[in-house]
Amino acid sequence: MVRDVYWSLLIPLGLLLVYLYIYALDKIILLVTFLTPIAINMTDSEFGVGISLPTEPLLFGVLIMFMLKIIFDNHYDGRIMKHPLTLIILIDLGWMLITSITSQIPLVSFKYLLARLWFVIPFFFLGIPLFKKEKNIQNFIWLYAIPLVGVIGYTIYNHSLWGFNEQAGHWVMEPFYNDHTAYGAILAMYIPVFAGFSFSKSFSKTVRFFSFLVLVILLVAIVLSFSRAAWVSLAFAIVVYLIVIFKIKVRWILFTLAFLIGGFMVFQNEIFDKLEKNKQGSSANFIEHVQSISNISTDDSNLERINRWQSAFRMFSDHPFFGFGPNTYQFEYAPYQHSNEKTRISTNAGDRGNAHSEYIGPLAESGILGFLCKVAIVITMLVIGLRVYHEAADSRVKMISISVLLGLITYFFHGTMNDFLDSDKASIPVWGFIAILVSLDLYYPKKEKEKKEISLDSSEEIS
């Protein structure tokens, strides 16, 4: 301080972080979880690279420490590596590596692959053993939710200054979330989880009270987000929950889907005529805003998505196997736009985001195998989540599994219309929730196992 070298005051904090990286890596993961909702994305840094501070530098450190521990310690649980979901994720990462090598812009693709690794390794590969303790599952959820509630307060206050105007609702959450769609996606993810915490009798009254308080805040926030995709994804999760609760058989679900698809194919001309007559634009009125979801004639947001998707399909037809390379869509799609599909918000500059789909984007960027890996992750996640729910011996584990699964369903249904896995705001809860399901599947008691253990114990007593 005498020499005005004030940055040196950070040295003790740096030493503490070094200690935690060496001896308590789980604390770093939980710290990053807490910091994520309030992290700020610096897209115009002097290095010309977008980075989320302070989370991504911390995650890069976790990635390095994990690699060192694997090389010099090699005590990682082999059961995790043999789990079906782990194998699919490893195949997906391996294919991303190959398509980064064949990429049209390799530097962009390798940066994206590195970012994917520092999300997946800390929150999936390290998250699974971390969540062996149920307390850590609750800590992970609450440590993200508490600062998120702070961001919600900040957002609602800013929104009130604009009279809760619908247009202002698109950006009042900045700089913490880029726009209302990313913000809405996260709100939708956490609503099923806190609904589960609120109404589960396996928790104390105190936990249930505060969970219900957070749930109310999330519900208010998602209405004020004006994110139509988030609303639809939450409605879809409710439908899935009803299917699970009422034990509707798979054959009836498949029959219903086949009937709906067949009906669409038969009456597609009439359906499109009806949709084209819908001129309802985005509105501050809730009912009118919901009606605007199906507006494919005048709503620029909907039309631009269709433009992006059509461009992605054309890119896929040119490079169906390797694609253009991970994260290159925004730099490559401009020539694939057709003038009659472009909107007032279309651009050729590559500065307005990706393909707006977790599924169509990989199709253009990593080819057919990239798309199939994404679909395989989602399907396997659903199977694992439902299996844990049906086989769990403990009621609290059942509640956590179905709540987390429904949260993931909101995200991946939302993913048909948007893509946020390149950001820490979405990647950390998504990969963390997936890790929770795998950990519950591997380490928590199941009904069948309990019966076998009881029969073995009784036979030993008899002998």
SULNORNOR-V191557 format. One record per residue. N is the residue number from 1. RES is the residue in one small letter. SS is DSSP state (2 for helix, 1 for strand, 0 for the rest). PHI is phi as a letter, one per 30 degrees, with the letter a starting at -180 (* if undefined). Layout:
N	RES	SS	PHI
N	RES	SS	PHI
This chain:
1	m	0	*
2	v	0	d
3	r	0	c
4	d	0	i
5	v	0	c
6	y	2	d
7	w	2	d
8	s	2	d
9	l	2	d
10	l	2	d
11	i	2	e
12	p	2	e
13	l	2	d
14	g	2	d
15	l	2	d
16	l	2	d
17	l	2	d
18	v	2	e
19	y	2	d
20	l	2	d
21	y	2	d
22	i	2	d
23	y	2	c
24	a	0	b
25	l	2	d
26	d	2	d
27	k	2	d
28	i	2	d
29	i	2	d
30	l	2	d
31	l	2	d
32	v	2	d
33	t	2	e
34	f	2	d
35	l	2	d
36	t	2	e
37	p	0	d
38	i	0	c
39	a	0	d
40	i	1	c
41	n	1	d
42	m	1	c
43	t	0	c
44	d	0	c
45	s	0	d
46	e	0	d
47	f	0	d
48	g	0	i
49	v	0	b
50	g	0	d
51	i	1	a
52	s	1	c
53	l	1	c
54	p	0	c
55	t	2	d
56	e	2	d
57	p	2	d
58	l	2	d
59	l	2	d
60	f	2	d
61	g	2	d
62	v	2	d
63	l	2	e
64	i	2	d
65	m	2	d
66	f	2	d
67	m	2	d
68	l	2	d
69	k	2	d
70	i	2	d
71	i	2	d
72	f	2	c
73	d	0	c
74	n	0	h
75	h	0	c
76	y	0	d
77	d	0	d
78	g	2	d
79	r	2	d
80	i	2	d
81	m	2	d
82	k	2	c
83	h	0	d
84	p	2	e
85	l	2	d
86	t	2	d
87	l	2	d
88	i	2	d
89	i	2	d
90	l	2	d
91	i	2	d
92	d	2	d
93	l	2	d
94	g	2	d
95	w	2	d
96	m	2	d
97	l	2	d
98	i	2	d
99	t	2	d
100	s	2	d
101	i	2	d
102	t	0	d
103	s	0	d
104	q	0	d
105	i	0	b
106	p	2	e
107	l	2	d
108	v	2	d
109	s	2	d
110	f	2	d
111	k	2	d
112	y	2	d
113	l	2	d
114	l	2	d
115	a	2	d
116	r	2	d
117	l	2	d
118	w	2	d
119	f	2	c
120	v	2	d
121	i	2	d
122	p	2	d
123	f	2	c
124	f	2	c
125	f	2	d
126	l	2	c
127	g	2	d
128	i	2	e
129	p	2	d
130	l	2	d
131	f	0	d
132	k	0	d
133	k	0	c
134	e	2	e
135	k	2	e
136	n	2	d
137	i	2	d
138	q	2	d
139	n	2	d
140	f	2	d
141	i	2	d
142	w	2	d
143	l	2	d
144	y	2	d
145	a	2	d
146	i	2	d
147	p	2	d
148	l	2	d
149	v	2	d
150	g	2	d
151	v	2	d
152	i	2	d
153	g	2	e
154	y	2	d
155	t	2	d
156	i	2	d
157	y	2	d
158	n	2	d
159	h	2	d
160	s	2	d
161	l	2	d
162	w	0	c
163	g	0	i
164	f	0	h
165	n	0	d
166	e	0	d
167	q	0	d
168	a	2	d
169	g	2	d
170	h	2	d
171	w	0	b
172	v	0	d
173	m	0	d
174	e	0	d
175	p	0	c
176	f	0	d
177	y	0	b
178	n	0	d
179	d	0	a
180	h	2	d
181	t	2	d
182	a	2	d
183	y	2	d
184	g	2	d
185	a	2	d
186	i	2	d
187	l	2	e
188	a	2	d
189	m	2	d
190	y	2	d
191	i	2	d
192	p	2	d
193	v	2	d
194	f	2	d
195	a	2	d
196	g	2	d
197	f	2	d
198	s	2	d
199	f	2	c
200	s	0	d
201	k	0	d
202	s	0	d
203	f	0	c
204	s	0	d
205	k	2	d
206	t	2	d
207	v	2	d
208	r	2	d
209	f	2	d
210	f	2	d
211	s	2	d
212	f	2	d
213	l	2	d
214	v	2	d
215	l	2	e
216	v	2	d
217	i	2	d
218	l	2	d
219	l	2	d
220	v	2	d
221	a	2	d
222	i	2	d
223	v	2	d
224	l	2	d
225	s	0	d
226	f	0	h
227	s	0	c
228	r	2	d
229	a	2	d
230	a	2	d
231	w	2	d
232	v	2	d
233	s	2	d
234	l	2	d
235	a	2	d
236	f	2	d
237	a	2	d
238	i	2	d
239	v	2	d
240	v	2	d
241	y	2	d
242	l	2	d
243	i	2	d
244	v	2	d
245	i	2	d
246	f	0	d
247	k	0	h
248	i	0	d
249	k	0	d
250	v	2	e
251	r	2	d
252	w	2	d
253	i	2	d
254	l	2	d
255	f	2	d
256	t	2	d
257	l	2	d
258	a	2	d
259	f	2	d
260	l	2	d
261	i	2	d
262	g	2	d
263	g	2	d
264	f	2	d
265	m	2	d
266	v	2	d
267	f	0	c
268	q	2	d
269	n	2	d
270	e	2	d
271	i	2	d
272	f	2	d
273	d	2	d
274	k	2	d
275	l	2	d
276	e	2	d
277	k	0	d
278	n	0	d
279	k	0	c
280	q	0	d
281	g	0	c
282	s	0	e
283	s	0	a
284	a	0	d
285	n	0	d
286	f	2	e
287	i	2	d
288	e	2	d
289	h	2	d
290	v	2	d
291	q	2	d
292	s	2	d
293	i	2	e
294	s	2	c
295	n	0	d
296	i	0	c
297	s	0	c
298	t	0	b
299	d	0	d
300	d	2	d
301	s	2	d
302	n	2	d
303	l	2	d
304	e	2	d
305	r	2	e
306	i	2	d
307	n	2	e
308	r	2	d
309	w	2	d
310	q	2	d
311	s	2	d
312	a	2	d
313	f	2	d
314	r	2	d
315	m	2	d
316	f	2	d
317	s	2	d
318	d	2	d
319	h	0	b
320	p	0	d
321	f	0	c
322	f	0	c
323	g	0	i
324	f	0	d
325	g	0	j
326	p	0	e
327	n	0	i
328	t	0	c
329	y	2	e
330	q	2	d
331	f	2	c
332	e	2	c
333	y	0	d
334	a	2	e
335	p	2	d
336	y	2	c
337	q	0	d
338	h	0	c
339	s	0	e
340	n	0	d
341	e	0	c
342	k	0	d
343	t	0	b
344	r	0	d
345	i	0	c
346	s	0	d
347	t	0	b
348	n	0	c
349	a	0	d
350	g	0	i
351	d	0	b
352	r	0	b
353	g	0	i
354	n	0	c
355	a	0	d
356	h	0	h
357	s	0	a
358	e	0	d
359	y	0	c
360	i	2	d
361	g	2	e
362	p	2	e
363	l	2	d
364	a	2	d
365	e	2	c
366	s	2	b
367	g	2	i
368	i	2	d
369	l	2	d
370	g	2	d
371	f	2	d
372	l	2	d
373	c	2	d
374	k	2	d
375	v	2	d
376	a	2	d
377	i	2	d
378	v	2	d
379	i	2	d
380	t	2	d
381	m	2	e
382	l	2	d
383	v	2	d
384	i	2	d
385	g	2	d
386	l	2	d
387	r	2	d
388	v	2	d
389	y	2	d
390	h	2	d
391	e	2	c
392	a	1	d
393	a	0	d
394	d	0	c
395	s	2	d
396	r	2	d
397	v	2	d
398	k	2	e
399	m	2	d
400	i	2	d
401	s	2	d
402	i	2	d
403	s	2	d
404	v	2	d
405	l	2	d
406	l	2	d
407	g	2	d
408	l	2	d
409	i	2	d
410	t	2	e
411	y	2	d
412	f	2	d
413	f	2	d
414	h	2	e
415	g	0	d
416	t	0	d
417	m	0	c
418	n	0	b
419	d	0	b
420	f	0	b
421	l	0	d
422	d	0	d
423	s	0	c
424	d	2	d
425	k	2	e
426	a	2	c
427	s	2	d
428	i	2	d
429	p	2	d
430	v	2	d
431	w	2	d
432	g	2	d
433	f	2	d
434	i	2	d
435	a	2	d
436	i	2	d
437	l	2	d
438	v	2	d
439	s	2	d
440	l	2	d
441	d	2	d
442	l	2	d
443	y	2	c
444	y	0	c
445	p	0	d
446	k	1	c
447	k	2	e
448	e	2	d
449	k	2	d
450	e	2	d
451	k	2	d
452	k	2	d
453	e	2	d
454	i	2	d
455	s	2	d
456	l	2	d
457	d	2	d
458	s	2	d
459	s	2	d
460	e	2	d
461	e	2	d
462	i	2	d
463	s	0	d
